[in-house]
Amino acid sequence: MRRAAFALALLLLPAAVRAQSSIRVAAGGVTAEFAPIGAPAAYSIDALRALGADVAPLPDGFRVVLLGDTLRFWTDSPFFTSDRVVTQLAWPVTSEGADFRVPAQFFTDWLPSAFRGRLTLAGGVLTNTDAKAAPRAATPASARRPATPPARSPRIVILDPGHGGPDPGKIGPNGLREKDAVLQLARAVEKDLKERGYEVHLTRTTDTLIALDDRPHMANQWKNGRLSAVFVSLHYNSYSQRSVRGFETFFLSQARTEDEQRVAEMENAAAAFEDGPSAGVPDEEAILNGLRNDFYVRASSDLADEVQRSIRKIHDGPDRGVKRAGFRVLVGALMPAVLVEAAFISNPTEARAINSSAFRQDIARSVTDAIETFFAQHEHLWAAGGS
């Protein structure tokens, strides 16, 4: 059922943008180059053989023995095991005849991390530093360099103004409603991003309520199988003690503190205003999120770091840091995703600032700058199809 669901999803995807570059694999003094296949990008299983791995086909997938570790893959599944530990890729392994195709993320992200120091990725070359002799497999036809490199994948940003409709969010002492303020902020960020050439989508453009579970579902539809996309949910914080102020950015993970749990419960309470059916989290996505995608967790943490660092330059409130919690609005987003609490609407001073166009523009530019820095620093992941 799992394999069928992913196969159907892939069939429904339109043609997507290919990765920008091939990958070179080096072992035992021999280097082979492999062109990306399909979109999202994948590489032939021959790339693993060229890395020095022993690969054995199985009835429903294949087994890889590399540097003393045994990996087990299933066709049309994003899951694989390494010494019985289940790990999940952003996209499934596929097959074409006798050839298996492994998502580029496995080569560019998982392998260098899992075999740190033994497999190194530098300058587009994945090197097996432990290999003493050339691997047995010859360079296959699939390793030829493409004649013309494809165009760069577009950078896609999905902005999520929190709350809306019957859900006002928190209300400041000046009567300012969070739902109105974050929509204005999202519009300002959208304008800045579009001026820099980004493709931008908003989960809501008017004062309407969008179910929490629907928002990441919409983001995945807009991403549409393409490589480089991020999801940013915009909010203003609130606390019973009005002197509390500052800014913080969250990514999806288990809350570690009472305050992280408090913010998650506050934002998740928006679900109480929903009175109609929502897209929900499909069974397959629930499984993916239950297993926790290390790639997205790390990328989301990096994006949150950039947002905090950028806002810190213009915000005179305390930097409350990068935090983690279980926000429903982030569950199921198949891309790096963060939730920004840009200020405390409950604080009289910050509520006045939130209501000013100057502060709004400063925050918008800070968020845009952070997104641009994040994309630039992670361009090798987009180029290799690691998203």
Residue pairs with C-beta under 8 A, 6 or more apart in sequence:
2 77
2 284
2 287
3 74
3 75
3 76
3 77
3 92
4 76
5 282
5 283
5 284
6 76
6 77
6 78
6 92
6 284
7 76
9 284
10 92
10 94
13 224
13 225
14 224
14 225
15 39
16 39
16 40
16 224
16 225
16 226
16 227
17 39
17 150
17 151
17 153
17 154
17 226
17 227
18 36
18 38
18 39
18 41
18 150
19 36
19 39
19 40
19 41
19 104
19 150
19 153
19 227
19 383
19 384
19 385
20 149
20 150
20 152
20 153
20 382
20 383
21 36
21 124
21 149
21 383
21 384
22 33
22 34
22 35
22 36
22 124
22 145
22 146
23 33
23 34
23 36
23 43
23 47
23 104
23 107
23 108
23 124
23 125
23 126
23 384
24 31
24 32
24 33
24 34
24 124
24 125
24 126
25 31
25 32
25 33
25 34
25 47
25 50
25 51
25 107
25 125
25 126
25 127
25 128
26 32
26 125
26 126
26 127
26 128
27 50
27 51
27 52
27 127
27 128
27 131
27 134
27 135
28 52
28 128
28 131
28 132
28 133
28 134
28 135
29 134
30 50
30 134
30 135
31 125
32 46
32 47
32 50
32 139
32 143
33 139
33 143
33 144
33 145
34 43
34 44
34 46
34 47
34 50
34 142
34 143
35 142
35 143
35 144
35 145
35 146
36 42
36 43
36 104
36 146
36 384
36 385
37 43
37 44
37 101
37 142
38 94
38 101
39 225
39 226
39 227
39 385
40 90
40 91
40 103
40 104
40 225
40 227
40 385
40 387
41 103
41 104
41 227
41 384
41 385
42 91
42 93
42 94
42 101
42 102
42 103
42 104
42 385
43 101
43 102
43 104
43 107
44 99
44 100
44 101
44 102
44 140
44 142
44 143
45 55
45 62
45 99
45 100
45 101
45 102
46 99
46 137
46 139
46 140
46 142
46 143
47 102
47 107
47 143
48 55
48 64
48 66
48 102
49 55
49 135
49 136
49 137
50 135
50 137
50 139
50 143
51 66
51 119
51 126
51 128
51 131
51 135
52 66
52 67
52 128
52 130
52 131
52 135
53 64
53 65
53 66
54 64
54 65
54 66
55 62
55 63
55 64
56 62
56 63
56 64
56 65
57 98
57 100
58 72
60 74
60 75
61 72
61 73
61 74
61 75
61 77
61 93
61 100
62 73
62 100
63 70
63 71
63 72
63 73
64 70
64 71
64 72
64 73
65 71
66 115
67 115
67 118
67 119
67 128
67 130
69 82
69 83
69 114
69 115
70 82
70 83
71 80
71 81
71 82
72 80
72 81
73 80
73 93
73 100
73 102
74 80
74 93
75 92
75 93
75 94
75 95
75 100
76 92
76 93
76 94
76 95
77 92
77 93
78 88
78 89
78 90
78 91
78 92
78 93
78 103
78 288
79 86
79 87
79 88
79 89
79 291
80 86
80 87
80 89
80 93
81 87
82 114
86 291
87 110
87 291
87 294
88 288
88 291
88 292
88 293
89 103
89 105
89 106
89 110
89 293
89 295
90 103
90 105
90 293
90 295
90 296
90 334
90 386
90 387
91 103
91 105
92 103
93 100
93 101
93 102
93 103
94 100
94 101
95 101
99 142
103 385
104 384
104 385
104 386
105 295
105 381
105 384
105 385
105 386
105 387
107 121
107 126
107 384
108 121
108 126
108 380
108 381
108 384
108 385
108 386
109 295
109 381
109 386
110 294
110 295
111 119
111 121
111 126
112 119
112 120
112 121
112 126
117 129
118 128
118 129
118 130
119 126
119 127
119 128
119 129
120 126
120 127
120 129
121 127
124 380
152 382
152 383
153 226
153 227
153 228
153 382
153 383
154 198
154 199
154 226
154 228
155 197
155 198
155 199
155 228
155 229
155 375
155 382
156 198
156 199
156 200
156 201
156 222
156 223
156 226
156 228
156 229
156 230
157 193
157 198
157 199
157 200
157 201
157 229
157 230
157 232
157 371
158 200
158 201
158 202
158 203
158 218
158 219
158 222
158 223
158 229
158 230
158 231
158 232
158 335
159 186
159 189
159 190
159 200
159 201
159 202
159 203
159 232
159 234
160 186
160 202
160 203
160 204
160 215
160 219
160 231
160 232
160 233
160 234
160 329
161 179
161 182
161 183
161 185
161 186
161 202
161 203
161 204
161 234
162 169
162 178
162 179
162 182
162 233
162 234
162 235
162 267
162 270
162 329
163 169
163 178
163 179
163 182
163 209
163 235
163 270
164 179
164 183
164 204
164 206
164 207
164 208
164 209
164 210
165 179
165 207
165 208
165 209
165 273
166 209
166 273
167 179
167 209
167 270
167 273
168 177
168 178
168 179
169 177
169 178
169 179
169 182
169 235
169 236
169 270
169 345
170 178
170 236
170 237
170 238
170 266
170 345
170 346
171 177
171 178
171 345
172 178
172 345
172 346
172 348
172 351
172 354
172 355
173 242
173 346
173 348
173 351
174 348
174 351
174 352
174 355
176 345
176 351
176 354
176 355
178 235
178 236
178 238
178 345
179 207
180 207
181 236
181 345
181 354
181 355
181 360
182 234
182 235
182 236
183 204
183 205
183 207
184 360
185 234
185 342
185 360
185 363
185 364
186 202
186 234
187 202
188 360
188 361
188 363
188 364
189 232
189 234
189 364
189 367
189 368
190 200
190 202
191 364
192 364
192 365
192 368
193 200
193 368
193 371
194 200
196 368
196 372
198 371
201 218
201 219
201 222
203 210
203 214
203 215
203 218
203 219
204 210
209 273
209 274
210 218
211 271
211 274
211 276
211 278
211 279
212 268
212 270
212 271
212 274
212 278
212 328
212 329
213 278
213 279
213 280
213 281
213 328
213 331
213 332
214 278
214 279
215 233
215 329
216 231
216 329
216 330
216 331
216 332
216 333
216 337
217 279
217 281
217 332
219 229
219 231
219 333
219 335
219 337
220 332
220 333
220 334
220 335
222 229
223 229
223 334
223 335
227 382
227 385
227 387
228 375
228 382
228 387
229 335
229 387
230 303
230 335
230 336
230 337
230 338
230 371
230 374
230 375
231 330
231 333
231 335
231 336
231 337
231 338
232 303
232 307
232 337
232 338
232 339
232 340
232 367
232 371
233 327
233 329
233 330
233 337
233 338
233 339
233 340
234 340
234 342
234 367
235 267
235 339
235 340
235 341
235 342
236 341
236 342
236 343
236 344
236 345
236 354
237 247
237 248
237 263
237 341
237 342
237 343
237 344
237 345
237 346
238 266
238 344
238 345
238 346
239 344
239 346
239 347
240 346
242 346
242 347
242 348
243 347
244 344
244 346
244 347
245 317
245 318
245 343
245 344
245 347
245 349
245 350
246 315
246 317
246 318
246 319
246 320
246 343
246 344
247 308
247 311
247 312
247 315
247 317
247 318
247 319
247 320
247 340
247 341
247 342
247 343
248 263
248 308
248 319
248 320
248 321
248 322
248 323
248 341
249 304
249 307
249 308
249 311
249 322
249 323
249 338
249 339
249 340
249 341
250 260
250 263
250 264
250 304
250 322
250 323
250 324
250 325
250 327
250 330
250 338
250 339
250 340
250 341
251 297
251 300
251 301
251 303
251 304
251 322
251 324
251 330
251 337
251 338
251 339
252 297
252 300
252 324
252 325
252 326
252 327
252 330
252 331
252 333
252 337
253 292
253 297
253 324
253 325
253 326
254 324
254 325
254 326
255 261
255 264
255 324
255 325
255 326
256 324
257 323
259 323
260 323
260 324
260 325
261 325
263 323
263 325
263 341
264 325
264 326
264 327
267 327
267 328
267 329
267 339
268 326
268 327
268 328
271 328
281 289
281 331
281 332
282 332
285 332
285 334
286 332
288 334
289 331
289 332
295 386
296 333
296 334
296 335
296 336
296 337
299 336
299 378
299 381
299 387
300 330
300 336
300 337
300 338
301 322
301 324
302 336
302 374
302 377
302 378
303 336
303 337
303 338
303 370
303 371
303 374
304 322
304 338
305 322
306 370
306 371
306 373
306 374
306 377
307 338
307 340
307 366
307 367
307 370
308 319
308 321
308 322
309 370
310 366
310 367
310 369
310 370
310 373
311 319
311 340
311 342
311 363
311 366
311 367
311 370
312 319
313 366
314 362
314 363
314 365
314 366
315 342
315 343
315 362
315 363
315 366
317 343
317 344
317 350
320 341
327 339
329 339
330 337
330 338
330 339
335 387
336 374
336 387
340 367
342 354
342 363
342 367
343 350
343 353
343 354
343 359
343 363
344 350
344 351
345 351
345 354
353 359
354 360
375 382
380 386
381 387
